[in-house]
Amino acid sequence: MATKLFVLLASGDRDVALEVGLFYPLTVAKEKWMDEVKVIIFGPSEKL
């Protein structure tokens, strides 16, 4: 069974965007904790 992580980043808060929205998925992908990692940047976070 494949494991997948899907992160929908919609917060306009820079700290949330970096720590949760980007660093966590990056770590998951680098450490190969899951087979597939996708990040969707949506709404206010697009302006960061």
C-alpha positions in Angstrom: 0.0 0.0 0.0 1.4 3.4 -1.0 1.6 6.1 1.6 0.8 9.7 0.5 1.0 13.1 2.0 -1.1 16.0 0.6 -0.6 19.4 2.1 -3.0 22.2 1.3 -1.4 25.5 2.3 -3.9 28.3 2.5 -2.5 30.4 5.5 -1.2 33.9 4.9 1.0 33.6 8.0 4.6 33.3 6.9 5.7 31.2 9.9 2.9 28.6 9.3 3.7 28.5 5.6 7.4 27.8 6.2 7.3 25.5 9.2 4.2 23.4 8.5 3.5 24.0 4.8 7.0 23.6 3.4 9.5 22.2 5.8 7.5 19.2 7.0 6.7 18.0 3.4 10.3 18.6 2.4 11.5 16.5 5.3 9.0 13.7 4.6 10.2 13.6 1.0 13.9 13.7 1.8 13.7 11.0 4.5 11.4 8.9 2.3 8.8 8.5 5.1 6.0 8.4 2.4 5.9 7.4 -1.2 4.3 10.6 -2.5 4.3 14.1 -1.3 2.3 17.0 -2.8 1.9 20.6 -1.7 -0.8 22.8 -3.1 -0.4 26.6 -2.4 -3.7 28.3 -2.3 -5.3 31.6 -1.4 -3.4 34.1 0.8 -0.3 31.9 0.9 0.2 32.5 -2.8 1.4 36.0 -2.0 4.1 34.9 0.3 
